Amino acid sequence: MSELLKKARTVRENAYAPYSKFKVGAAIRTTSGGEFIGCNVENAAYPQGLCAEAAAIAAMIAGGEKHIEEICIVADSEKPIAPCGGCRQKLAEFSTPETVVTLAGLEGGCIKHTIGELLPDSFGPDHLLHP
């Protein structure tokens, strides 16, 4: 098991998920070698919660980094599950279509995708800028 995957598994235990009881941990390695972790944080005002991927991205940005090389995500499920659409878009904005995403469940199995496979035909800031 990779060190990044171990970090995602460990931080998942710190998740605050009193409503869904569904803990998720994420660990990011940046192109410069920095590593950042995040877990989901729920809130009674449901849309105000924070996904693990978004928390890890926020830590990365706060750490002065902006380019994801690899991400590992561990969720409270027997088998690996993919991130939600919103998190796929967030991850795509700070990575390339070739960035590796390792997904793991509690039973230890892993699957790997690229951001391009998880979010084909994504859009980004360059699509929102006006000439």
N, CA, C and O atoms as a Tinker XYZ file with bonds, in Angstrom:
   524  protein
     1  N      0.855000   -1.176000    0.000000    73     2
     2  CA     0.000000    0.000000    0.000000    64     1     3
     3  C      0.902000    1.239000    0.000000    63     2     4     5
     4  O      1.869000    1.317000    0.758000    81     3
     5  N      0.574000    2.187000   -0.846000    73     3     6
     6  CA     1.371000    3.411000   -0.931000    64     5     7
     7  C      1.206000    4.270000    0.324000    63     6     8     9
     8  O      0.205000    4.182000    1.034000    81     7
     9  N      2.206000    5.091000    0.570000    73     7    10
    10  CA     2.142000    6.010000    1.714000    64     9    11
    11  C      0.972000    6.981000    1.575000    63    10    12    13
    12  O      0.323000    7.324000    2.563000    81    11
    13  N      0.704000    7.424000    0.343000    73    11    14
    14  CA    -0.407000    8.352000    0.120000    64    13    15
    15  C     -1.736000    7.686000    0.462000    63    14    16    17
    16  O     -2.608000    8.307000    1.071000    81    15
    17  N     -1.888000    6.436000    0.074000    73    15    18
    18  CA    -3.113000    5.698000    0.381000    64    17    19
    19  C     -3.244000    5.491000    1.886000    63    18    20    21
    20  O     -4.346000    5.578000    2.426000    81    19
    21  N     -2.138000    5.219000    2.566000    73    19    22
    22  CA    -2.170000    5.079000    4.029000    64    21    23
    23  C     -2.634000    6.375000    4.680000    63    22    24    25
    24  O     -3.402000    6.351000    5.642000    81    23
    25  N     -2.170000    7.507000    4.156000    73    23    26
    26  CA    -2.586000    8.797000    4.718000    64    25    27
    27  C     -4.078000    9.028000    4.517000    63    26    28    29
    28  O     -4.745000    9.553000    5.408000    81    27
    29  N     -4.607000    8.645000    3.367000    73    27    30
    30  CA    -6.051000    8.790000    3.113000    64    29    31
    31  C     -6.848000    7.907000    4.061000    63    30    32    33
    32  O     -7.879000    8.327000    4.588000    81    31
    33  N     -6.375000    6.683000    4.280000    73    31    34
    34  CA    -7.057000    5.777000    5.213000    64    33    35
    35  C     -7.042000    6.348000    6.639000    63    34    36    37
    36  O     -8.050000    6.297000    7.344000    81    35
    37  N     -5.906000    6.882000    7.049000    73    35    38
    38  CA    -5.763000    7.420000    8.405000    64    37    39
    39  C     -6.641000    8.648000    8.622000    63    38    40    41
    40  O     -7.332000    8.743000    9.636000    81    39
    41  N     -6.621000    9.588000    7.681000    73    39    42
    42  CA    -7.401000   10.821000    7.865000    64    41    43
    43  C     -8.911000   10.537000    7.792000    63    42    44    45
    44  O     -9.701000   11.288000    8.365000    81    43
    45  N     -9.318000    9.475000    7.105000    73    43    46
    46  CA   -10.739000    9.096000    7.050000    64    45    47
    47  C    -11.284000    8.897000    8.455000    63    46    48    49
    48  O    -12.447000    9.202000    8.719000    81    47
    49  N    -10.470000    8.398000    9.340000    73    47    50
    50  CA   -10.909000    8.166000   10.728000    64    49    51
    51  C    -11.270000    9.468000   11.438000    63    50    52    53
    52  O    -12.048000    9.451000   12.392000    81    51
    53  N    -10.719000   10.593000   10.988000    73    51    54
    54  CA   -10.997000   11.895000   11.616000    64    53    55
    55  C    -12.230000   12.585000   11.047000    63    54    56    57
    56  O    -12.615000   13.652000   11.525000    81    55
    57  N    -12.849000   11.995000   10.043000    73    55    58
    58  CA   -14.009000   12.625000    9.407000    64    57    59
    59  C    -15.108000   12.912000   10.432000    63    58    60    61
    60  O    -15.289000   12.178000   11.404000    81    59
    61  N    -15.822000   13.985000   10.186000    73    59    62
    62  CA   -16.964000   14.359000   11.020000    64    61    63
    63  C    -18.215000   14.101000   10.189000    63    62    64    65
    64  O    -18.617000   14.933000    9.376000    81    63
    65  N    -18.827000   12.932000   10.404000    73    63    66
    66  CA   -19.972000   12.524000    9.595000    64    65    67
    67  C    -21.104000   12.008000   10.482000    63    66    68    69
    68  O    -21.508000   10.852000   10.358000    81    67
    69  N    -21.626000   12.867000   11.388000    73    67    70
    70  CA   -22.656000   12.408000   12.316000    64    69    71
    71  C    -24.007000   12.126000   11.663000    63    70    72    73
    72  O    -24.838000   11.437000   12.254000    81    71
    73  N    -24.243000   12.641000   10.461000    73    71    74
    74  CA   -25.544000   12.492000    9.810000    64    73    75
    75  C    -25.558000   11.314000    8.854000    63    74    76    77
    76  O    -26.450000   10.468000    8.922000    81    75
    77  N    -24.587000   11.252000    7.971000    73    75    78
    78  CA   -24.551000   10.167000    6.991000    64    77    79
    79  C    -23.847000    8.929000    7.530000    63    78    80    81
    80  O    -24.088000    7.820000    7.054000    81    79
    81  N    -22.978000    9.114000    8.520000    73    79    82
    82  CA   -22.135000    8.036000    9.041000    64    81    83
    83  C    -21.221000    7.477000    7.943000    63    82    84    85
    84  O    -20.774000    6.334000    8.034000    81    83
    85  N    -20.947000    8.267000    6.924000    73    83    86
    86  CA   -20.139000    7.857000    5.769000    64    85    87
    87  C    -18.857000    8.686000    5.752000    63    86    88    89
    88  O    -18.845000    9.828000    5.294000    81    87
    89  N    -17.789000    8.094000    6.256000    73    87    90
    90  CA   -16.515000    8.802000    6.360000    64    89    91
    91  C    -15.692000    8.634000    5.083000    63    90    92    93
    92  O    -15.658000    7.560000    4.484000    81    91
    93  N    -15.031000    9.717000    4.684000    73    91    94
    94  CA   -14.178000    9.702000    3.497000    64    93    95
    95  C    -12.886000   10.432000    3.836000    63    94    96    97
    96  O    -12.894000   11.454000    4.523000    81    95
    97  N    -11.776000    9.890000    3.344000    73    95    98
    98  CA   -10.477000   10.531000    3.499000    64    97    99
    99  C     -9.820000   10.689000    2.142000    63    98   100   101
   100  O     -9.986000    9.842000    1.264000    81    99
   101  N     -9.074000   11.770000    1.968000    73    99   102
   102  CA    -8.375000   12.019000    0.709000    64   101   103
   103  C     -6.965000   12.501000    1.004000    63   102   104   105
   104  O     -6.730000   13.231000    1.968000    81   103
   105  N     -6.037000   12.084000    0.164000    73   103   106
   106  CA    -4.646000   12.532000    0.274000    64   105   107
   107  C     -4.157000   12.908000   -1.118000    63   106   108   109
   108  O     -4.331000   12.154000   -2.075000    81   107
   109  N     -3.549000   14.074000   -1.217000    73   107   110
   110  CA    -3.057000   14.623000   -2.483000    64   109   111
   111  C     -1.538000   14.716000   -2.446000    63   110   112   113
   112  O     -0.952000   15.122000   -1.442000    81   111
   113  N     -0.909000   14.335000   -3.555000    73   111   114
   114  CA     0.510000   14.631000   -3.753000    64   113   115
   115  C      0.591000   15.625000   -4.903000    63   114   116   117
   116  O     -0.004000   15.415000   -5.960000    81   115
   117  N      1.326000   16.700000   -4.689000    73   115   118
   118  CA     1.448000   17.738000   -5.717000    64   117   119
   119  C      2.643000   17.453000   -6.614000    63   118   120   121
   120  O      3.465000   16.585000   -6.322000    81   119
   121  N      2.722000   18.191000   -7.698000    73   119   122
   122  CA     3.824000   17.997000   -8.638000    64   121   123
   123  C      5.175000   18.314000   -8.011000    63   122   124   125
   124  O      6.199000   17.819000   -8.482000    81   123
   125  N      5.200000   19.126000   -6.959000    73   123   126
   126  CA     6.468000   19.432000   -6.291000    64   125   127
   127  C      6.776000   18.444000   -5.158000    63   126   128   129
   128  O      7.812000   18.555000   -4.503000    81   127
   129  N      5.876000   17.477000   -4.929000    73   127   130
   130  CA     6.097000   16.462000   -3.900000    64   129   131
   131  C      5.417000   16.737000   -2.577000    63   130   132   133
   132  O      5.513000   15.922000   -1.660000    81   131
   133  N      4.723000   17.876000   -2.450000    73   131   134
   134  CA     3.987000   18.163000   -1.220000    64   133   135
   135  C      2.820000   17.205000   -1.057000    63   134   136   137
   136  O      2.248000   16.740000   -2.044000    81   135
   137  N      2.472000   16.914000    0.169000    73   135   138
   138  CA     1.333000   16.037000    0.444000    64   137   139
   139  C      0.354000   16.741000    1.366000    63   138   140   141
   140  O      0.746000   17.389000    2.337000    81   139
   141  N     -0.934000   16.603000    1.046000    73   139   142
   142  CA    -1.998000   17.275000    1.785000    64   141   143
   143  C     -3.152000   16.301000    1.976000    63   142   144   145
   144  O     -3.462000   15.508000    1.088000    81   143
   145  N     -3.779000   16.370000    3.138000    73   143   146
   146  CA    -4.873000   15.452000    3.451000    64   145   147
   147  C     -6.144000   16.219000    3.780000    63   146   148   149
   148  O     -6.106000   17.402000    4.117000    81   147
   149  N     -7.270000   15.523000    3.674000    73   147   150
   150  CA    -8.557000   16.108000    4.035000    64   149   151
   151  C     -9.573000   15.012000    4.292000    63   150   152   153
   152  O     -9.456000   13.908000    3.761000    81   151
   153  N    -10.569000   15.321000    5.107000    73   151   154
   154  CA   -11.664000   14.384000    5.362000    64   153   155
   155  C    -12.975000   15.152000    5.248000    63   154   156   157
   156  O    -12.994000   16.382000    5.300000    81   155
   157  N    -14.060000   14.417000    5.093000    73   155   158
   158  CA   -15.342000   15.096000    4.982000    64   157   159
   159  C    -15.776000   15.650000    6.340000    63   158   160   161
   160  O    -15.512000   15.069000    7.392000    81   159
   161  N    -16.449000   16.792000    6.270000    73   159   162
   162  CA   -16.959000   17.474000    7.458000    64   161   163
   163  C    -18.409000   17.833000    7.169000    63   162   164   165
   164  O    -18.688000   18.718000    6.361000    81   163
   165  N    -19.329000   17.143000    7.833000    73   163   166
   166  CA   -20.749000   17.406000    7.612000    64   165   167
   167  C    -21.230000   18.535000    8.513000    63   166   168   169
   168  O    -20.576000   18.910000    9.486000    81   167
   169  N    -22.396000   19.062000    8.155000    73   167   170
   170  CA   -22.994000   20.150000    8.900000    64   169   171
   171  C    -24.499000   19.953000    8.880000    63   170   172   173
   172  O    -25.044000   19.422000    7.912000    81   171
   173  N    -25.169000   20.371000    9.932000    73   171   174
   174  CA   -26.625000   20.229000    9.980000    64   173   175
   175  C    -27.299000   20.969000    8.825000    63   174   176   177
   176  O    -28.380000   20.573000    8.388000    81   175
   177  N    -26.678000   22.031000    8.329000    73   175   178
   178  CA   -27.143000   22.692000    7.109000    64   177   179
   179  C    -26.460000   21.945000    5.965000    63   178   180   181
   180  O    -25.392000   22.353000    5.508000    81   179
   181  N    -27.066000   20.860000    5.504000    73   179   182
   182  CA   -26.427000   19.886000    4.623000    64   181   183
   183  C    -25.571000   20.460000    3.497000    63   182   184   185
   184  O    -24.456000   19.976000    3.303000    81   183
   185  N    -26.018000   21.448000    2.754000    73   183   186
   186  CA   -25.154000   21.888000    1.646000    64   185   187
   187  C    -23.887000   22.599000    2.120000    63   186   188   189
   188  O    -23.000000   22.890000    1.318000    81   187
   189  N    -23.804000   22.874000    3.409000    73   187   190
   190  CA   -22.632000   23.574000    3.926000    64   189   191
   191  C    -21.506000   22.626000    4.317000    63   190   192   193
   192  O    -20.472000   23.072000    4.815000    81   191
   193  N    -21.685000   21.344000    4.104000    73   191   194
   194  CA   -20.651000   20.370000    4.431000    64   193   195
   195  C    -19.471000   20.482000    3.479000    63   194   196   197
   196  O    -19.502000   21.257000    2.523000    81   195
   197  N    -18.437000   19.706000    3.746000    73   195   198
   198  CA   -17.219000   19.745000    2.948000    64   197   199
   199  C    -16.791000   18.320000    2.637000    63   198   200   201
   200  O    -16.610000   17.505000    3.541000    81   199
   201  N    -16.631000   18.026000    1.359000    73   199   202
   202  CA   -16.149000   16.711000    0.941000    64   201   203
   203  C    -14.665000   16.576000    1.262000    63   202   204   205
   204  O    -13.956000   17.578000    1.363000    81   203
   205  N    -14.197000   15.350000    1.422000    73   203   206
   206  CA   -12.789000   15.094000    1.729000    64   205   207
   207  C    -11.873000   15.645000    0.642000    63   206   208   209
   208  O    -10.825000   16.218000    0.941000    81   207
   209  N    -12.266000   15.472000   -0.619000    73   207   210
   210  CA   -11.439000   15.951000   -1.728000    64   209   211
   211  C    -11.304000   17.473000   -1.674000    63   210   212   213
   212  O    -10.219000   18.015000   -1.881000    81   211
   213  N    -12.414000   18.153000   -1.392000    73   211   214
   214  CA   -12.393000   19.620000   -1.303000    64   213   215
   215  C    -11.543000   20.069000   -0.114000    63   214   216   217
   216  O    -10.832000   21.069000   -0.205000    81   215
   217  N    -11.612000   19.337000    0.998000    73   215   218
   218  CA   -10.805000   19.678000    2.170000    64   217   219
   219  C     -9.308000   19.525000    1.858000    63   218   220   221
   220  O     -8.500000   20.363000    2.258000    81   219
   221  N     -8.947000   18.461000    1.149000    73   219   222
   222  CA    -7.536000   18.253000    0.779000    64   221   223
   223  C     -7.072000   19.332000   -0.196000    63   222   224   225
   224  O     -5.944000   19.817000   -0.099000    81   223
   225  N     -7.941000   19.706000   -1.134000    73   223   226
   226  CA    -7.598000   20.776000   -2.080000    64   225   227
   227  C     -7.405000   22.088000   -1.325000    63   226   228   229
   228  O     -6.462000   22.829000   -1.602000    81   227
   229  N     -8.283000   22.378000   -0.380000    73   227   230
   230  CA    -8.154000   23.611000    0.408000    64   229   231
   231  C     -6.834000   23.628000    1.174000    63   230   232   233
   232  O     -6.172000   24.664000    1.234000    81   231
   233  N     -6.443000   22.494000    1.760000    73   231   234
   234  CA    -5.167000   22.413000    2.464000    64   233   235
   235  C     -4.008000   22.628000    1.495000    63   234   236   237
   236  O     -3.021000   23.279000    1.838000    81   235
   237  N     -4.129000   22.081000    0.290000    73   235   238
   238  CA    -3.098000   22.249000   -0.729000    64   237   239
   239  C     -2.944000   23.722000   -1.108000    63   238   240   241
   240  O     -1.827000   24.234000   -1.183000    81   239
   241  N     -4.051000   24.388000   -1.343000    73   239   242
   242  CA    -4.027000   25.808000   -1.711000    64   241   243
   243  C     -3.462000   26.637000   -0.555000    63   242   244   245
   244  O     -2.647000   27.534000   -0.768000    81   243
   245  N     -3.901000   26.330000    0.670000    73   243   246
   246  CA    -3.390000   27.044000    1.842000    64   245   247
   247  C     -1.889000   26.828000    2.011000    63   246   248   249
   248  O     -1.191000   27.682000    2.556000    81   247
   249  N     -1.393000   25.678000    1.538000    73   247   250
   250  CA     0.029000   25.378000    1.597000    64   249   251
   251  C      0.828000   25.973000    0.449000    63   250   252   253
   252  O      2.033000   25.746000    0.344000    81   251
   253  N      0.150000   26.744000   -0.424000    73   251   254
   254  CA     0.838000   27.430000   -1.505000    64   253   255
   255  C      1.033000   26.612000   -2.769000    63   254   256   257
   256  O      1.812000   26.998000   -3.640000    81   255
   257  N      0.341000   25.493000   -2.884000    73   255   258
   258  CA     0.466000   24.624000   -4.066000    64   257   259
   259  C     -0.801000   24.701000   -4.905000    63   258   260   261
   260  O     -1.865000   25.069000   -4.409000    81   259
   261  N     -0.676000   24.348000   -6.188000    73   259   262
   262  CA    -1.846000   24.420000   -7.066000    64   261   263
   263  C     -1.926000   23.313000   -8.114000    63   262   264   265
   264  O     -2.818000   23.345000   -8.961000    81   263
   265  N     -1.015000   22.332000   -8.082000    73   263   266
   266  CA    -0.985000   21.320000   -9.140000    64   265   267
   267  C     -0.939000   19.907000   -8.551000    63   266   268   269
   268  O      0.058000   19.508000   -7.949000    81   267
   269  N     -2.020000   19.165000   -8.731000    73   267   270
   270  CA    -2.125000   17.806000   -8.206000    64   269   271
   271  C     -1.426000   16.827000   -9.152000    63   270   272   273
   272  O     -1.646000   16.842000  -10.363000    81   271
   273  N     -0.583000   15.982000   -8.570000    73   271   274
   274  CA     0.096000   14.913000   -9.311000    64   273   275
   275  C     -0.683000   13.605000   -9.172000    63   274   276   277
   276  O     -0.839000   12.850000  -10.131000    81   275
   277  N     -1.172000   13.355000   -7.944000    73   275   278
   278  CA    -1.876000   12.112000   -7.640000    64   277   279
   279  C     -2.812000   12.353000   -6.476000    63   278   280   281
   280  O     -2.544000   13.195000   -5.619000    81   279
   281  N     -3.923000   11.606000   -6.441000    73   279   282
   282  CA    -4.834000   11.681000   -5.302000    64   281   283
   283  C     -5.326000   10.285000   -4.960000    63   282   284   285
   284  O     -5.578000    9.470000   -5.848000    81   283
   285  N     -5.461000   10.013000   -3.663000    73   283   286
   286  CA    -6.024000    8.763000   -3.166000    64   285   287
   287  C     -7.253000    9.107000   -2.340000    63   286   288   289
   288  O     -7.237000   10.039000   -1.536000    81   287
   289  N     -8.317000    8.341000   -2.550000    73   287   290
   290  CA    -9.575000    8.586000   -1.842000    64   289   291
   291  C    -10.060000    7.268000   -1.244000    63   290   292   293
   292  O    -10.170000    6.266000   -1.951000    81   291
   293  N    -10.349000    7.267000    0.059000    73   291   294
   294  CA   -10.838000    6.084000    0.756000    64   293   295
   295  C    -12.199000    6.417000    1.343000    63   294   296   297
   296  O    -12.353000    7.401000    2.068000    81   295
   297  N    -13.195000    5.581000    1.020000    73   295   298
   298  CA   -14.563000    5.828000    1.488000    64   297   299
   299  C    -15.070000    4.654000    2.307000    63   298   300   301
   300  O    -14.563000    3.538000    2.192000    81   299
   301  N    -16.069000    4.912000    3.131000    73   299   302
   302  CA   -16.726000    3.891000    3.945000    64   301   303
   303  C    -17.611000    3.005000    3.074000    63   302   304   305
   304  O    -18.838000    3.076000    3.149000    81   303
   305  N    -17.001000    2.196000    2.273000    73   303   306
   306  CA   -17.729000    1.248000    1.433000    64   305   307
   307  C    -16.850000    0.019000    1.284000    63   306   308   309
   308  O    -15.628000    0.105000    1.400000    81   307
   309  N    -17.468000   -1.116000    1.028000    73   307   310
   310  CA   -16.676000   -2.330000    0.848000    64   309   311
   311  C    -15.759000   -2.190000   -0.359000    63   310   312   313
   312  O    -14.577000   -2.526000   -0.299000    81   311
   313  N    -16.317000   -1.691000   -1.450000    73   311   314
   314  CA   -15.570000   -1.551000   -2.691000    64   313   315
   315  C    -15.271000   -0.079000   -2.946000    63   314   316   317
   316  O    -15.968000    0.792000   -2.426000    81   315
   317  N    -14.249000    0.208000   -3.736000    73   315   318
   318  CA   -13.932000    1.597000   -4.077000    64   317   319
   319  C    -15.099000    2.278000   -4.791000    63   318   320   321
   320  O    -15.786000    1.661000   -5.605000    81   319
   321  N    -15.313000    3.550000   -4.479000    73   319   322
   322  CA   -16.327000    4.326000   -5.189000    64   321   323
   323  C    -15.693000    5.624000   -5.684000    63   322   324   325
   324  O    -14.754000    6.146000   -5.083000    81   323
   325  N    -16.224000    6.125000   -6.786000    73   323   326
   326  CA   -15.685000    7.340000   -7.404000    64   325   327
   327  C    -16.194000    8.583000   -6.680000    63   326   328   329
   328  O    -17.253000    8.551000   -6.052000    81   327
   329  N    -15.440000    9.679000   -6.769000    73   327   330
   330  CA   -15.884000   10.937000   -6.155000    64   329   331
   331  C    -17.116000   11.491000   -6.867000    63   330   332   333
   332  O    -17.382000   11.155000   -8.021000    81   331
   333  N    -17.859000   12.338000   -6.169000    73   331   334
   334  CA   -19.041000   12.967000   -6.746000    64   333   335
   335  C    -18.637000   13.889000   -7.908000    63   334   336   337
   336  O    -17.458000   14.205000   -8.072000    81   335
   337  N    -19.591000   14.304000   -8.687000    73   335   338
   338  CA   -19.320000   15.162000   -9.836000    64   337   339
   339  C    -18.672000   16.482000   -9.472000    63   338   340   341
   340  O    -17.780000   16.953000  -10.178000    81   339
   341  N    -19.114000   17.087000   -8.371000    73   339   342
   342  CA   -18.528000   18.354000   -7.945000    64   341   343
   343  C    -17.062000   18.200000   -7.600000    63   342   344   345
   344  O    -16.243000   19.050000   -7.948000    81   343
   345  N    -16.724000   17.107000   -6.910000    73   343   346
   346  CA   -15.316000   16.878000   -6.550000    64   345   347
   347  C    -14.491000   16.530000   -7.786000    63   346   348   349
   348  O    -13.322000   16.907000   -7.871000    81   347
   349  N    -15.078000   15.823000   -8.734000    73   347   350
   350  CA   -14.356000   15.539000   -9.976000    64   349   351
   351  C    -13.969000   16.845000  -10.662000    63   350   352   353
   352  O    -12.854000   16.981000  -11.166000    81   351
   353  N    -14.898000   17.812000  -10.681000    73   351   354
   354  CA   -14.616000   19.101000  -11.310000    64   353   355
   355  C    -13.530000   19.842000  -10.537000    63   354   356   357
   356  O    -12.626000   20.425000  -11.137000    81   355
   357  N    -13.616000   19.822000   -9.207000    73   355   358
   358  CA   -12.585000   20.488000   -8.399000    64   357   359
   359  C    -11.217000   19.866000   -8.639000    63   358   360   361
   360  O    -10.229000   20.580000   -8.810000    81   359
   361  N    -11.156000   18.540000   -8.652000    73   359   362
   362  CA    -9.885000   17.858000   -8.893000    64   361   363
   363  C     -9.345000   18.178000  -10.286000    63   362   364   365
   364  O     -8.145000   18.396000  -10.456000    81   363
   365  N    -10.228000   18.207000  -11.277000    73   363   366
   366  CA    -9.802000   18.479000  -12.656000    64   365   367
   367  C     -9.204000   19.868000  -12.793000    63   366   368   369
   368  O     -8.286000   20.074000  -13.587000    81   367
   369  N     -9.714000   20.817000  -12.031000    73   367   370
   370  CA    -9.229000   22.192000  -12.139000    64   369   371
   371  C     -7.783000   22.338000  -11.671000    63   370   372   373
   372  O     -7.088000   23.264000  -12.089000    81   371
   373  N     -7.328000   21.431000  -10.808000    73   371   374
   374  CA    -5.975000   21.523000  -10.274000    64   373   375
   375  C     -5.070000   20.377000  -10.732000    63   374   376   377
   376  O     -4.025000   20.131000  -10.130000    81   375
   377  N     -5.467000   19.683000  -11.786000    73   375   378
   378  CA    -4.680000   18.561000  -12.277000    64   377   379
   379  C     -4.716000   18.529000  -13.802000    63   378   380   381
   380  O     -5.144000   19.490000  -14.443000    81   379
   381  N     -4.271000   17.433000  -14.366000    73   379   382
   382  CA    -4.340000   17.224000  -15.814000    64   381   383
   383  C     -5.216000   16.005000  -16.070000    63   382   384   385
   384  O     -5.504000   15.256000  -15.137000    81   383
   385  N     -5.645000   15.788000  -17.302000    73   383   386
   386  CA    -6.439000   14.584000  -17.589000    64   385   387
   387  C     -5.693000   13.282000  -17.266000    63   386   388   389
   388  O     -6.326000   12.242000  -17.082000    81   387
   389  N     -4.353000   13.330000  -17.195000    73   387   390
   390  CA    -3.547000   12.135000  -16.912000    64   389   391
   391  C     -3.311000   11.900000  -15.425000    63   390   392   393
   392  O     -2.743000   10.874000  -15.051000    81   391
   393  N     -3.734000   12.830000  -14.570000    73   391   394
   394  CA    -3.524000   12.678000  -13.133000    64   393   395
   395  C     -4.185000   11.391000  -12.643000    63   394   396   397
   396  O     -5.337000   11.109000  -12.973000    81   395
   397  N     -3.441000   10.614000  -11.851000    73   395   398
   398  CA    -3.926000    9.328000  -11.352000    64   397   399
   399  C     -4.767000    9.526000  -10.097000    63   398   400   401
   400  O     -4.386000   10.254000   -9.181000    81   399
   401  N     -5.925000    8.858000  -10.079000    73   399   402
   402  CA    -6.829000    8.861000   -8.934000    64   401   403
   403  C     -6.951000    7.414000   -8.455000    63   402   404   405
   404  O     -7.461000    6.562000   -9.182000    81   403
   405  N     -6.488000    7.135000   -7.243000    73   403   406
   406  CA    -6.614000    5.807000   -6.659000    64   405   407
   407  C     -7.806000    5.825000   -5.719000    63   406   408   409
   408  O     -7.890000    6.665000   -4.823000    81   407
   409  N     -8.721000    4.899000   -5.928000    73   407   410
   410  CA    -9.929000    4.795000   -5.112000    64   409   411
   411  C     -9.857000    3.498000   -4.313000    63   410   412   413
   412  O     -9.497000    2.452000   -4.852000    81   411
   413  N    -10.198000    3.568000   -3.030000    73   411   414
   414  CA   -10.134000    2.383000   -2.179000    64   413   415
   415  C    -11.357000    2.323000   -1.277000    63   414   416   417
   416  O    -11.913000    3.345000   -0.873000    81   415
   417  N    -11.757000    1.094000   -0.976000    73   415   418
   418  CA   -12.821000    0.852000   -0.023000    64   417   419
   419  C    -12.236000    0.267000    1.244000    63   418   420   421
   420  O    -11.016000    0.184000    1.386000    81   419
   421  N    -13.081000   -0.134000    2.152000    73   419   422
   422  CA   -12.619000   -0.640000    3.438000    64   421   423
   423  C    -12.060000   -2.058000    3.358000    63   422   424   425
   424  O    -11.296000   -2.470000    4.231000    81   423
   425  N    -12.428000   -2.797000    2.335000    73   423   426
   426  CA   -11.945000   -4.167000    2.194000    64   425   427
   427  C    -10.537000   -4.234000    1.623000    63   426   428   429
   428  O     -9.974000   -5.321000    1.498000    81   427
   429  N     -9.959000   -3.085000    1.275000    73   427   430
   430  CA    -8.581000   -3.064000    0.821000    64   429   431
   431  C     -8.389000   -3.040000   -0.681000    63   430   432   433
   432  O     -7.288000   -2.743000   -1.144000    81   431
   433  N     -9.411000   -3.340000   -1.455000    73   431   434
   434  CA    -9.276000   -3.307000   -2.901000    64   433   435
   435  C     -9.130000   -1.880000   -3.416000    63   434   436   437
   436  O     -9.712000   -0.946000   -2.864000    81   435
   437  N     -8.348000   -1.723000   -4.479000    73   435   438
   438  CA    -8.127000   -0.406000   -5.086000    64   437   439
   439  C     -8.384000   -0.470000   -6.583000    63   438   440   441
   440  O     -8.158000   -1.493000   -7.229000    81   439
   441  N     -8.858000    0.642000   -7.115000    73   439   442
   442  CA    -8.910000    0.803000   -8.559000    64   441   443
   443  C     -8.285000    2.154000   -8.888000    63   442   444   445
   444  O     -8.330000    3.091000   -8.090000    81   443
   445  N     -7.708000    2.231000  -10.066000    73   443   446
   446  CA    -7.071000    3.473000  -10.496000    64   445   447
   447  C     -7.742000    3.965000  -11.764000    63   446   448   449
   448  O     -8.060000    3.195000  -12.671000    81   447
   449  N     -7.943000    5.260000  -11.797000    73   447   450
   450  CA    -8.469000    5.958000  -12.964000    64   449   451
   451  C     -7.596000    7.176000  -13.192000    63   450   452   453
   452  O     -6.723000    7.495000  -12.385000    81   451
   453  N     -7.842000    7.836000  -14.282000    73   451   454
   454  CA    -7.262000    9.163000  -14.471000    64   453   455
   455  C     -8.400000   10.160000  -14.349000    63   454   456   457
   456  O     -9.572000    9.803000  -14.474000    81   455
   457  N     -8.046000   11.406000  -14.107000    73   455   458
   458  CA    -9.070000   12.456000  -14.061000    64   457   459
   459  C     -9.829000   12.483000  -15.389000    63   458   460   461
   460  O    -11.048000   12.652000  -15.401000    81   459
   461  N     -9.121000   12.319000  -16.497000    73   459   462
   462  CA    -9.762000   12.317000  -17.808000    64   461   463
   463  C    -10.804000   11.227000  -17.963000    63   462   464   465
   464  O    -11.815000   11.422000  -18.638000    81   463
   465  N    -10.565000   10.072000  -17.340000    73   463   466
   466  CA   -11.553000    8.985000  -17.390000    64   465   467
   467  C    -12.754000    9.306000  -16.507000    63   466   468   469
   468  O    -13.892000    9.001000  -16.864000    81   467
   469  N    -12.500000    9.919000  -15.364000    73   467   470
   470  CA   -13.590000   10.238000  -14.438000    64   469   471
   471  C    -14.415000   11.446000  -14.877000    63   470   472   473
   472  O    -15.602000   11.539000  -14.564000    81   471
   473  N    -13.782000   12.371000  -15.605000    73   471   474
   474  CA   -14.484000   13.581000  -16.022000    64   473   475
   475  C    -14.065000   13.948000  -17.455000    63   474   476   477
   476  O    -13.318000   14.903000  -17.667000    81   475
   477  N    -14.554000   13.179000  -18.424000    73   475   478
   478  CA   -14.220000   13.518000  -19.811000    64   477   479
   479  C    -14.873000   14.844000  -20.204000    63   478   480   481
   480  O    -15.941000   15.198000  -19.705000    81   479
   481  N    -14.222000   15.552000  -21.088000    73   479   482
   482  CA   -14.764000   16.826000  -21.598000    64   481   483
   483  C    -15.044000   17.824000  -20.481000    63   482   484   485
   484  O    -16.056000   18.524000  -20.502000    81   483
   485  N    -14.143000   17.883000  -19.509000    73   483   486
   486  CA   -14.347000   18.827000  -18.411000    64   485   487
   487  C    -14.142000   20.253000  -18.892000    63   486   488   489
   488  O    -13.634000   20.484000  -19.990000    81   487
   489  N    -14.537000   21.195000  -18.073000    73   487   490
   490  CA   -14.330000   22.602000  -18.377000    64   489   491
   491  C    -13.513000   23.210000  -17.251000    63   490   492   493
   492  O    -13.370000   22.618000  -16.181000    81   491
   493  N    -12.984000   24.385000  -17.500000    73   491   494
   494  CA   -12.156000   25.029000  -16.495000    64   493   495
   495  C    -12.225000   26.532000  -16.604000    63   494   496   497
   496  O    -13.042000   27.067000  -17.353000    81   495
   497  N    -11.371000   27.222000  -15.860000    73   495   498
   498  CA   -11.396000   28.681000  -15.823000    64   497   499
   499  C    -11.236000   29.313000  -17.198000    63   498   500   501
   500  O    -11.821000   30.360000  -17.475000    81   499
   501  N    -10.445000   28.680000  -18.060000    73   499   502
   502  CA   -10.238000   29.257000  -19.387000    64   501   503
   503  C    -11.523000   29.305000  -20.216000    63   502   504   505
   504  O    -11.632000   30.102000  -21.147000    81   503
   505  N    -12.490000   28.457000  -19.879000    73   503   506
   506  CA   -13.779000   28.478000  -20.574000    64   505   507
   507  C    -14.682000   29.600000  -20.077000    63   506   508   509
   508  O    -15.672000   29.934000  -20.728000    81   507
   509  N    -14.350000   30.175000  -18.944000    73   507   510
   510  CA   -15.198000   31.195000  -18.334000    64   509   511
   511  C    -14.699000   32.610000  -18.567000    63   510   512   513
   512  O    -15.403000   33.576000  -18.274000    81   511
   513  N    -13.497000   32.736000  -19.088000    73   511   514
   514  CA   -12.924000   34.058000  -19.320000    64   513   515
   515  C    -13.472000   34.666000  -20.617000    63   514   516   517
   516  O    -13.636000   33.977000  -21.623000    81   515
   517  N    -13.743000   35.932000  -20.567000    73   515   518
   518  CA   -14.260000   36.635000  -21.744000    64   517   519
   519  C    -13.116000   37.388000  -22.412000    63   518   520   521
   520  O    -12.243000   37.918000  -21.725000    81   519
   521  N    -13.108000   37.445000  -23.763000    73   519   522
   522  CA   -12.033000   38.137000  -24.469000    64   521   523
   523  C    -12.017000   39.635000  -24.194000    63   522   524
   524  O    -11.165000   40.351000  -24.721000    81   523
